[in-house]
Amino acid sequence: MLKRASNSVQSVPLGVGYYTVPEAARLLKIAPRNINRWLGGYTYKGGRMPPLWTPELPAFEDHLEIGFRDLIELRFVNAFLEAGLGLKTIRHCLDYAQDCVKDERPFSTRRFKTDGRTIFLDSLLSTGESELLELSPAGGRFTAKERLS
């Protein structure tokens, strides 16, 4: 049992990889500051930006721990940034993907595929047939551009 900053006690989940921010930054070649901002949120002159998603593991004191699925999600966020997308567009893409997949960490669900240029969401129709939805940035947000069979 580890003690949280609020003096409540919480058990440590088993089967979840643990990474510190410096470890994750080294593995993903991302600045630790970015990881802290993406998973911890940040304040700016006009207000507060919430985290992209709630990390798998609870924060202890002011120390952020990252789970394996968080690591995979961070890898996607970084890849989107390297492809030239802005964080606002990525936030919209993440919201859309969370809604489609019904999971807070959609990119680590094995439902996404890529041909190296385009991202596809493997969707299951109500008939039980599988289809691929092409995700494309449109108007600053990601939408299903075209249904592919």
PAZAPA-4460 file (N, C-alpha, C; in steps of 0.05 Angstrom, whole numbers, plus 32768, in hexadecimal, padded with zeros to 4 digits):
% residues 149
    n_x    n_y    n_z   ca_x   ca_y   ca_z    c_x    c_y    c_z   seq   type   mol
   8011   7FE8   8000   8000   8000   8000   8012   8019   8000     1      M     A
   800A   802C   7FEF   8019   8045   7FEE   8007   805C   7FF7     2      L     A
   8013   8070   8002   8003   8086   800D   8001   809C   7FF8     3      K     A
   7FE9   80A5   7FF4   7FE4   80BB   7FE1   7FE7   80D6   7FEF     4      R     A
   7FE9   80EA   7FE0   7FED   8105   7FEB   7FD5   810D   7FFD     5      A     A
   7FBD   8103   7FF8   7FA6   810A   8007   7FA4   80FA   8021     6      S     A
   7FB9   80EA   8027   7FBA   80D9   803F   7FA7   80C1   803D     7      N     A
   7F9B   80BC   8025   7F8B   80A4   8022   7F9D   808E   8018     8      S     A
   7F96   8075   801E   7FA7   805F   8017   7F9A   8050   8000     9      V     A
   7FAA   8049   7FEC   7FA0   803B   7FD5   7FB3   8024   7FCE    10      Q     A
   7FA8   800D   7FC6   7FB9   7FF7   7FBF   7FC6   7FFB   7FA4    11      S     A
   7FDC   7FEF   7FA0   7FEB   7FF2   7F87   7FE0   7FDD   7F74    12      V     A
   7FD7   7FE5   7F5C   7FCD   7FD2   7F48   7FE3   7FC0   7F3E    13      P     A
   7FDC   7FA7   7F3B   7FEF   7F93   7F30   7FEB   7F90   7F12    14      L     A
   8000   7F89   7F04   7FFE   7F84   7EE7   7FFF   7F9D   7ED6    15      G     A
   8006   7FB4   7EE2   8008   7FCD   7ED4   8026   7FD5   7ED5    16      V     A
   8032   7FDB   7EBE   804D   7FE4   7EBE   804F   8000   7ECB    17      G     A
   8064   8004   7EDA   8068   801E   7EE7   8080   802C   7EDA    18      Y     A
   807C   8045   7ED4   8092   8055   7EC8   8091   8070   7ED6    19      Y     A
   80A8   807A   7EDC   80AA   8096   7EE6   80AA   80A8   7ECD    20      T     A
   80A5   80C1   7ED1   80A6   80D4   7EBA   80C1   80D4   7EAD    21      V     A
   80D8   80D5   7EBC   80F2   80D4   7EAF   80F6   80BA   7E9F    22      P     A
   80ED   80A4   7EA9   80EF   808A   7E9A   80DF   808B   7E80    23      E     A
   80C6   8094   7E82   80B5   8096   7E6B   80C1   80AA   7E57    24      A     A
   80CB   80C0   7E60   80D7   80D4   7E4E   80EF   80C8   7E3F    25      A     A
   80FF   80B9   7E4D   8116   80AC   7E41   810E   8097   7E2C    26      R     A
   80FA   8087   7E33   80F1   8072   7E21   80E4   807D   7E08    27      L     A
   80D5   8093   7E0B   80C5   809E   7DF5   80D4   80B6   7DE7    28      L     A
   80EA   80BE   7DF3   80F9   80D5   7DE8   80E7   80EE   7DE7    29      K     A
   80DA   80F3   7DFE   80C8   8109   7E02   80D2   8119   7E1A    30      I     A
   80D0   8133   7E1A   80D8   8143   7E31   80C6   813D   7E49    31      A     A
   80D2   8138   7E60   80C2   8132   7E78   80AD   8148   7E7E    32      P     A
   80B3   8161   7E78   80A0   8177   7E7C   8086   8172   7E6C    33      R     A
   8089   8168   7E53   8072   8163   7E42   8060   814D   7E4F    34      N     A
   806D   8137   7E58   805E   8121   7E65   804F   812C   7E7D    35      I     A
   805C   813B   7E8D   804E   8147   7EA5   8037   8158   7E9D    36      N     A
   803A   8168   7E88   8024   8179   7E7F   800D   8169   7E73    37      R     A
   8014   8155   7E62   7FFF   8145   7E55   7FEF   8134   7E69    38      W     A
   7FFC   812A   7E7D   7FEE   8118   7E91   7FE7   8126   7EAB    39      L     A
   7FF2   813D   7EB0   7FEC   814B   7EC9   7FDC   8164   7EC4    40      G     A
   7FD9   816C   7EAB   7FCC   8186   7EA5   7FDF   819D   7EAC    41      G     A
   7FD7   81B5   7EA6   7FE7   81CC   7EAC   7FD6   81E5   7EAC    42      Y     A
   7FE1   81FA   7EB9   7FD3   8214   7EB9   7FE2   8226   7EA6    43      T     A
   7FD3   8238   7E9B   7FDE   824D   7E89   7FD0   8267   7E90    44      Y     A
   7FD8   827C   7E83   7FCE   8297   7E8A   7FAF   8298   7E89    45      K     A
   7FA3   828A   7E77   7F86   828B   7E73   7F76   8276   7E83    46      G     A
   7F83   8264   7E91   7F74   8250   7E9F   7F84   8236   7EA4    47      G     A
   7F76   8220   7EA4   7F83   8206   7EA9   7F7C   81F3   7E93    48      R     A
   7F90   81E4   7E89   7F8C   81CF   7E75   7F8D   81B4   7E84    49      M     A
   7F77   81A5   7E81   7F77   818B   7E8F   7F8A   8177   7E81    50      P     A
   7F90   8161   7E8F   7FA1   814C   7E82   7F93   8140   7E6A    51      P     A
   7FA2   8135   7E58   7F96   8128   7E40   7F85   8110   7E49    52      L     A
   7F8D   8102   7E5E   7F7D   80EC   7E6A   7F87   80E8   7E86    53      W     A
   7F78   80DA   7E96   7F80   80D4   7EB2   7F94   80BC   7EB1    54      T     A
   7FAC   80C0   7EBD   7FBF   80AA   7EBD   7FB5   8091   7ECA    55      P     A
   7FBE   807A   7EC1   7FB7   8060   7ECC   7FBC   805E   7EEA    56      E     A
   7FD2   8069   7EF3   7FDB   8066   7F0E   7FD6   8080   7F1E    57      L     A
   7FD0   807D   7F38   7FCB   8095   7F48   7FE5   80A5   7F4C    58      P     A
   7FE3   80BF   7F4E   7FF9   80D0   7F55   7FFE   80CE   7F73    59      A     A
   8017   80CB   7F7A   801F   80CB   7F96   802F   80E4   7F9C    60      F     A
   8025   80F3   7FB0   8031   810D   7FB7   802F   811D   7F9D    61      E     A
   8045   8127   7F93   8045   8136   7F7A   8054   8126   7F64    62      D     A
   8055   810C   7F68   8064   80FA   7F57   8051   80EB   7F44    63      H     A
   8055   80EE   7F2A   8044   80E2   7F16   8050   80C7   7F0E    64      L     A
   8040   80B2   7F10   8048   8097   7F06   8038   8091   7EED    65      E     A
   8044   8083   7EDA   8038   807E   7EC0   8036   8060   7EBC    66      I     A
   801E   8057   7EB4   8019   803B   7EAE   8021   8035   7E91    67      G     A
   8022   801B   7E8A   802A   8013   7E6F   8018   801F   7E5A    68      F     A
   7FFD   801E   7E5E   7FEB   8028   7E4A   7FEE   8047   7E47    69      R     A
   7FF5   8054   7E5D   7FFB   8071   7E5B   8013   8075   7E49    70      D     A
   8027   8064   7E4C   803F   8066   7E3C   8039   8064   7E1E    71      L     A
   8027   8051   7E18   801F   804D   7DFC   800F   8065   7DF2    72      I     A
   7FFD   8070   7E02   7FEE   8088   7DFA   8001   809F   7DF6    73      E     A
   8015   80A3   7E08   8028   80B8   7E05   8038   80B5   7DEB    74      L     A
   803D   809D   7DE3   804C   8098   7DCA   803B   80A2   7DB2    75      R     A
   8021   809D   7DB3   800F   80A6   7D9E   800E   80C5   7D9D    76      F     A
   800B   80D1   7DB5   800A   80EE   7DB6   8023   80FA   7DAA    77      V     A
   803A   80EF   7DB1   8053   80F9   7DA7   8055   80F5   7D88    78      N     A
   804C   80DE   7D7E   804D   80D9   7D61   803B   80ED   7D53    79      A     A
   8023   80F3   7D5E   8012   8107   7D52   8020   8122   7D51    80      F     A
   802D   812A   7D67   803B   8144   7D67   8051   8144   7D53    81      L     A
   8060   812E   7D51   8076   812D   7D3D   806B   812E   7D20    82      E     A
   8052   8125   7D1C   8046   8126   7D02   803B   8142   7CFB    83      A     A
   803E   8154   7D0F   8036   8170   7D09   801B   8178   7D14    84      G     A
   800D   8167   7D23   7FF3   816E   7D2E   7FF7   817E   7D48    85      L     A
   7FE5   8190   7D4E   7FE6   819F   7D66   7FD9   8191   7D7D    86      G     A
   7FDF   8198   7D95   7FD4   818B   7DAD   7FB6   818D   7DAE    87      L     A
   7FAB   81A4   7DA5   7F8E   81A7   7DA5   7F81   8192   7D92    88      K     A
   7F8D   818E   7D7B   7F83   817A   7D68   7F85   815E   7D74    89      T     A
   7F9C   8159   7D81   7FA0   813F   7D8D   7F8B   813A   7DA3    90      I     A
   7F86   814F   7DB3   7F71   814D   7DC8   7F56   8145   7DBC    91      R     A
   7F4F   8151   7DA5   7F36   814B   7D98   7F36   812E   7D8D    92      H     A
   7F4D   8126   7D82   7F50   810B   7D78   7F4D   80F7   7D8E    93      C     A
   7F59   80FD   7DA5   7F57   80EB   7DBC   7F3B   80E9   7DC6    94      L     A
   7F2D   8100   7DC8   7F10   8100   7DD0   7F00   80EE   7DBD    95      D     A
   7F04   80F2   7DA3   7EF5   80E3   7D8F   7EFB   80C5   7D91    96      Y     A
   7F14   80BE   7D94   7F1C   80A2   7D96   7F11   8096   7DB0    97      A     A
   7F11   80A5   7DC6   7F06   809B   7DDF   7EE9   8094   7DDC    98      Q     A
   7EDB   80A6   7DCE   7EBE   80A2   7DC9   7EB9   8089   7DB8    99      D     A
   7ECA   8086   7DA3   7EC6   806F   7D90   7ECC   8054   7D9E   100      C     A
   7EE2   8054   7DAE   7EEB   803B   7DB9   7EE0   8036   7DD5   101      V     A
   7ED5   804B   7DE2   7ECA   8049   7DFD   7EE0   8040   7E11   102      K     A
   7EF7   804D   7E0E   7F0E   8048   7E20   7F1D   8062   7E23   103      D     A
   7F26   8068   7E3B   7F34   8081   7E40   7F4F   8082   7E33   104      E     A
   7F5B   806B   7E2E   7F75   8068   7E20   7F71   8059   7E06   105      R     A
   7F64   8066   7DF2   7F5C   8057   7DDA   7F73   804E   7DC8   106      P     A
   7F8A   805C   7DC8   7F9F   8055   7DB6   7FAE   803C   7DBE   107      F     A
   7FAA   8033   7DD7   7FB7   801B   7DE0   7FA4   8003   7DE0   108      S     A
   7F8F   8004   7DD0   7F7A   7FEF   7DD0   7F7C   7FDB   7DB9   109      T     A
   7F8F   7FDE   7DA7   7F92   7FCD   7D90   7F7C   7FD2   7D7B   110      R     A
   7F6D   7FE7   7D7E   7F58   7FED   7D6B   7F61   8000   7D55   111      R     A
   7F7A   800B   7D58   7F84   801D   7D44   7F99   8010   7D33   112      F     A
   7F99   8016   7D19   7FAC   800C   7D06   7FB5   8023   7CF5   113      K     A
   7FCC   8020   7CE8   7FD6   8035   7CD7   7FE4   802A   7CBE   114      T     A
   7FE4   8039   7CA9   7FF3   8032   7C91   800C   8043   7C90   115      D     A
   8013   8051   7CA6   802A   8063   7CA7   8023   8080   7CA2   116      G     A
   800C   8085   7C96   8004   80A1   7C91   7FE8   80A7   7C9D   117      R     A
   7FD7   8093   7C9E   7FBC   8097   7CA7   7FB7   8084   7CBF   118      T     A
   7FA6   808D   7CD1   7F9E   807D   7CE8   7F82   8072   7CE3   119      I     A
   7F7F   8059   7CE8   7F65   804C   7CE4   7F5B   8040   7CFE   120      F     A
   7F42   8043   7D04   7F35   8037   7D1B   7F26   801E   7D11   121      L     A
   7F2D   8007   7D1C   7F1F   7FEE   7D16   7F05   7FEE   7D25   122      D     A
   7EEF   7FF0   7D17   7ED5   7FF3   7D23   7EC5   7FD9   7D1F   123      S     A
   7EB4   7FD2   7D32   7EA3   7FBA   7D2F   7E87   7FC4   7D2C   124      L     A
   7E7B   7FBE   7D16   7E60   7FC6   7D10   7E4C   7FB5   7D21   125      L     A
   7E34   7FBE   7D24   7E20   7FAF   7D34   7E1A   7F94   7D28   126      S     A
   7E20   7F91   7D0E   7E1B   7F77   7D00   7E32   7F63   7D06   127      T     A
   7E47   7F6C   7D14   7E5D   7F5B   7D1A   7E73   7F5C   7D06   128      G     A
   7E6F   7F6B   7CF0   7E84   7F6E   7CDC   7E98   7F83   7CE4   129      E     A
   7EB1   7F80   7CDC   7EC5   7F93   7CE3   7EC8   7FA7   7CCC   130      S     A
   7ECE   7FC0   7CD2   7ED4   7FD4   7CBE   7EE9   7FE6   7CC9   131      E     A
   7EF7   7FF4   7CB7   7F0B   8008   7CBF   7F00   8024   7CBA   132      L     A
   7F03   8035   7CCD   7EFC   8051   7CCA   7F16   8061   7CC8   133      L     A
   7F18   8071   7CB3   7F30   8081   7CAF   7F2D   809A   7CC0   134      E     A
   7F3F   809F   7CD1   7F3F   80B7   7CE2   7F4F   80CD   7CD5   135      L     A
   7F43   80E4   7CD2   7F51   80F9   7CC3   7F4C   8114   7CD1   136      S     A
   7F60   8125   7CD4   7F5C   813F   7CE0   7F4B   8150   7CCD   137      P     A
   7F35   815A   7CD7   7F23   816C   7CC7   7F19   8182   7CD9   138      A     A
   7F1E   819A   7CD2   7F14   81B0   7CE1   7F20   81B1   7CFE   139      G     A
   7F39   81A7   7D01   7F45   81A8   7D1C   7F3E   8191   7D2D   140      G     A
   7F2E   817E   7D23   7F28   8166   7D33   7F28   814E   7D22   141      R     A
   7F2A   8137   7D2F   7F2B   811E   7D20   7F0F   8113   7D1D   142      F     A
   7F08   810A   7D05   7EEE   80FF   7D00   7EF2   80E6   7CEF   143      T     A
   7EDD   80D5   7CED   7EDE   80BE   7CDB   7EDA   80CA   7CBF   144      A     A
   7EEF   80C9   7CAF   7EEE   80D6   7C95   7EDE   80C5   7C81   145      K     A
   7EE3   80AB   7C82   7ED7   809A   7C6D   7ED6   807D   7C78   146      E     A
   7EC1   8070   7C73   7EBF   8054   7C7B   7ECC   8042   7C66   147      R     A
   7EDF   8033   7C6F   7EED   8021   7C5C   7EE4   8004   7C61   148      L     A
   7EE0   7FF4   7C4C   7ED9   7FD9   7C51   7EEE   7FC6   7C49   149      S     A
***
